[in-house]
Amino acid sequence: MSDTHPAPSADDHMVSTGERGSFCSARCTCGWLGPARRARSLARGDAEAHLAGTATNHTNQTATNHTN
């Protein structure tokens, strides 16, 4: 039997890293998947960049919505 969980909202971004063989990649609850990397530090950097980009995009969208 599987558990069902509500889908995360667009504002909820939780990133994690996972390994497959000798590669590591970052993924987010929003569905984003980073590229496969040999270095875990690069995968973590991809995750940080994703989080920074989503925060910037959300701020820009909010500012745009308020000016219209």
Biotite code that builds the C-alpha atoms (Angstrom):
import biotite.structure as struc

atoms = struc.array([
    struc.Atom([0.000, 0.000, 0.000], chain_id="A", res_id=1, res_name="MET", atom_name="CA", element="C"),
    struc.Atom([1.377, 3.445, -0.854], chain_id="A", res_id=2, res_name="SER", atom_name="CA", element="C"),
    struc.Atom([0.941, 6.650, 1.047], chain_id="A", res_id=3, res_name="ASP", atom_name="CA", element="C"),
    struc.Atom([-0.384, 9.703, -0.731], chain_id="A", res_id=4, res_name="THR", atom_name="CA", element="C"),
    struc.Atom([0.953, 13.123, 0.058], chain_id="A", res_id=5, res_name="HIS", atom_name="CA", element="C"),
    struc.Atom([-0.322, 16.478, -1.142], chain_id="A", res_id=6, res_name="PRO", atom_name="CA", element="C"),
    struc.Atom([1.727, 17.978, -3.942], chain_id="A", res_id=7, res_name="ALA", atom_name="CA", element="C"),
    struc.Atom([4.062, 20.758, -2.785], chain_id="A", res_id=8, res_name="PRO", atom_name="CA", element="C"),
    struc.Atom([3.055, 24.298, -3.705], chain_id="A", res_id=9, res_name="SER", atom_name="CA", element="C"),
    struc.Atom([5.088, 26.242, -6.239], chain_id="A", res_id=10, res_name="ALA", atom_name="CA", element="C"),
    struc.Atom([6.706, 28.198, -3.401], chain_id="A", res_id=11, res_name="ASP", atom_name="CA", element="C"),
    struc.Atom([7.977, 25.063, -1.635], chain_id="A", res_id=12, res_name="ASP", atom_name="CA", element="C"),
    struc.Atom([11.358, 24.005, -2.951], chain_id="A", res_id=13, res_name="HIS", atom_name="CA", element="C"),
    struc.Atom([13.185, 21.286, -1.084], chain_id="A", res_id=14, res_name="MET", atom_name="CA", element="C"),
    struc.Atom([16.343, 20.032, -2.744], chain_id="A", res_id=15, res_name="VAL", atom_name="CA", element="C"),
    struc.Atom([18.298, 16.863, -2.126], chain_id="A", res_id=16, res_name="SER", atom_name="CA", element="C"),
    struc.Atom([21.135, 15.008, -3.789], chain_id="A", res_id=17, res_name="THR", atom_name="CA", element="C"),
    struc.Atom([21.196, 11.391, -4.815], chain_id="A", res_id=18, res_name="GLY", atom_name="CA", element="C"),
    struc.Atom([23.809, 9.063, -6.206], chain_id="A", res_id=19, res_name="GLU", atom_name="CA", element="C"),
    struc.Atom([23.583, 6.586, -9.033], chain_id="A", res_id=20, res_name="ARG", atom_name="CA", element="C"),
    struc.Atom([26.795, 4.712, -9.607], chain_id="A", res_id=21, res_name="GLY", atom_name="CA", element="C"),
    struc.Atom([29.653, 7.194, -9.645], chain_id="A", res_id=22, res_name="SER", atom_name="CA", element="C"),
    struc.Atom([27.383, 10.144, -10.428], chain_id="A", res_id=23, res_name="PHE", atom_name="CA", element="C"),
    struc.Atom([25.538, 12.525, -8.115], chain_id="A", res_id=24, res_name="CYS", atom_name="CA", element="C"),
    struc.Atom([22.670, 14.827, -9.047], chain_id="A", res_id=25, res_name="SER", atom_name="CA", element="C"),
    struc.Atom([20.447, 17.307, -7.279], chain_id="A", res_id=26, res_name="ALA", atom_name="CA", element="C"),
    struc.Atom([16.661, 17.197, -7.429], chain_id="A", res_id=27, res_name="ARG", atom_name="CA", element="C"),
    struc.Atom([13.860, 19.377, -6.134], chain_id="A", res_id=28, res_name="CYS", atom_name="CA", element="C"),
    struc.Atom([10.315, 18.733, -5.007], chain_id="A", res_id=29, res_name="THR", atom_name="CA", element="C"),
    struc.Atom([9.134, 21.052, -7.813], chain_id="A", res_id=30, res_name="CYS", atom_name="CA", element="C"),
    struc.Atom([10.310, 18.481, -10.371], chain_id="A", res_id=31, res_name="GLY", atom_name="CA", element="C"),
    struc.Atom([13.624, 20.096, -11.301], chain_id="A", res_id=32, res_name="TRP", atom_name="CA", element="C"),
    struc.Atom([16.512, 17.672, -11.815], chain_id="A", res_id=33, res_name="LEU", atom_name="CA", element="C"),
    struc.Atom([20.104, 18.827, -12.067], chain_id="A", res_id=34, res_name="GLY", atom_name="CA", element="C"),
    struc.Atom([22.724, 17.302, -14.329], chain_id="A", res_id=35, res_name="PRO", atom_name="CA", element="C"),
    struc.Atom([24.673, 14.220, -13.270], chain_id="A", res_id=36, res_name="ALA", atom_name="CA", element="C"),
    struc.Atom([27.993, 15.201, -11.740], chain_id="A", res_id=37, res_name="ARG", atom_name="CA", element="C"),
    struc.Atom([31.013, 13.216, -10.609], chain_id="A", res_id=38, res_name="ARG", atom_name="CA", element="C"),
    struc.Atom([31.650, 15.661, -7.762], chain_id="A", res_id=39, res_name="ALA", atom_name="CA", element="C"),
    struc.Atom([29.063, 15.951, -4.968], chain_id="A", res_id=40, res_name="ARG", atom_name="CA", element="C"),
    struc.Atom([30.136, 19.560, -4.409], chain_id="A", res_id=41, res_name="SER", atom_name="CA", element="C"),
    struc.Atom([29.052, 20.458, -7.957], chain_id="A", res_id=42, res_name="LEU", atom_name="CA", element="C"),
    struc.Atom([25.666, 18.795, -7.450], chain_id="A", res_id=43, res_name="ALA", atom_name="CA", element="C"),
    struc.Atom([25.214, 20.766, -4.225], chain_id="A", res_id=44, res_name="ARG", atom_name="CA", element="C"),
    struc.Atom([26.158, 23.926, -6.128], chain_id="A", res_id=45, res_name="GLY", atom_name="CA", element="C"),
    struc.Atom([23.502, 23.130, -8.749], chain_id="A", res_id=46, res_name="ASP", atom_name="CA", element="C"),
    struc.Atom([20.942, 22.782, -5.937], chain_id="A", res_id=47, res_name="ALA", atom_name="CA", element="C"),
    struc.Atom([21.971, 26.110, -4.389], chain_id="A", res_id=48, res_name="GLU", atom_name="CA", element="C"),
    struc.Atom([21.764, 27.826, -7.785], chain_id="A", res_id=49, res_name="ALA", atom_name="CA", element="C"),
    struc.Atom([18.292, 26.361, -8.322], chain_id="A", res_id=50, res_name="HIS", atom_name="CA", element="C"),
    struc.Atom([17.108, 27.670, -4.962], chain_id="A", res_id=51, res_name="LEU", atom_name="CA", element="C"),
    struc.Atom([18.637, 31.082, -5.623], chain_id="A", res_id=52, res_name="ALA", atom_name="CA", element="C"),
    struc.Atom([17.036, 31.189, -9.077], chain_id="A", res_id=53, res_name="GLY", atom_name="CA", element="C"),
    struc.Atom([13.596, 30.287, -7.772], chain_id="A", res_id=54, res_name="THR", atom_name="CA", element="C"),
    struc.Atom([13.816, 32.959, -5.080], chain_id="A", res_id=55, res_name="ALA", atom_name="CA", element="C"),
    struc.Atom([14.850, 35.542, -7.690], chain_id="A", res_id=56, res_name="THR", atom_name="CA", element="C"),
    struc.Atom([12.136, 34.452, -10.130], chain_id="A", res_id=57, res_name="ASN", atom_name="CA", element="C"),
    struc.Atom([9.467, 34.557, -7.422], chain_id="A", res_id=58, res_name="HIS", atom_name="CA", element="C"),
    struc.Atom([10.570, 38.063, -6.368], chain_id="A", res_id=59, res_name="THR", atom_name="CA", element="C"),
    struc.Atom([10.587, 39.259, -9.985], chain_id="A", res_id=60, res_name="ASN", atom_name="CA", element="C"),
    struc.Atom([7.133, 37.798, -10.657], chain_id="A", res_id=61, res_name="GLN", atom_name="CA", element="C"),
    struc.Atom([5.732, 39.431, -7.526], chain_id="A", res_id=62, res_name="THR", atom_name="CA", element="C"),
    struc.Atom([7.214, 42.807, -8.486], chain_id="A", res_id=63, res_name="ALA", atom_name="CA", element="C"),
    struc.Atom([5.846, 42.453, -12.027], chain_id="A", res_id=64, res_name="THR", atom_name="CA", element="C"),
    struc.Atom([2.392, 41.546, -10.758], chain_id="A", res_id=65, res_name="ASN", atom_name="CA", element="C"),
    struc.Atom([2.301, 44.592, -8.483], chain_id="A", res_id=66, res_name="HIS", atom_name="CA", element="C"),
    struc.Atom([3.298, 47.016, -11.265], chain_id="A", res_id=67, res_name="THR", atom_name="CA", element="C"),
    struc.Atom([0.562, 45.879, -13.665], chain_id="A", res_id=68, res_name="ASN", atom_name="CA", element="C"),
])
